[in-house]
């Protein structure tokens, strides 16, 4: 298993933050299927204020760039990205891999 951690800051708007949370209570089935189909075995998002932290667990042979590029081409993925981009505090036209910033692990037990 590989693990990737990412961060993103939501827009400075309480209604946008709540809308983002609500969207993730009802993630479209095609999005979940697509995520799994590229080798992502688990994905979790945590929030503190406007700051988000995502944990992505994948199969061993997952290639971050190649498999995320493939994910971007799957059904409804672009539509989902455009939908949630309205709530994110970044360039809405940027790909997901630019919005979500990979984090460097600095400690492990």
MORAZI-V318545 format. One line per field, one symbol per residue. ss: DSSP state (@ for helix, = for strand, . for the rest). phi: phi as a letter, one per 20 degrees, with the letter a starting at -180 (. if undefined). psi: psi as a letter, one per 40 degrees, with the letter a starting at -180 (. if undefined). A space follows every 10 residues. Layout:
ss: ???
phi: ???
psi: ???
This chain:
ss: .========= ...@@@@@@@ @@@@@...@@ @@@@@@@..= ========.. ========.. ...@@@@@@@ @@....@@@@ @@@@@..=.. .....@@@@. ==.......
phi: .dcccccbdf gebgffffff ffgefcffgf ffffgffeoe ebbccdccme edcddcdcff efdgffffff gfefgmffff ffffffdeeb ffeffgfefe efdefdbbd
psi: hihihiiihi ighddddddd dddeefhidd dddddddeeh dihihiihbe hihhhhhiid ehhddddddd ddeihedddd dddeddeifi hdeiideddh hiihheii.
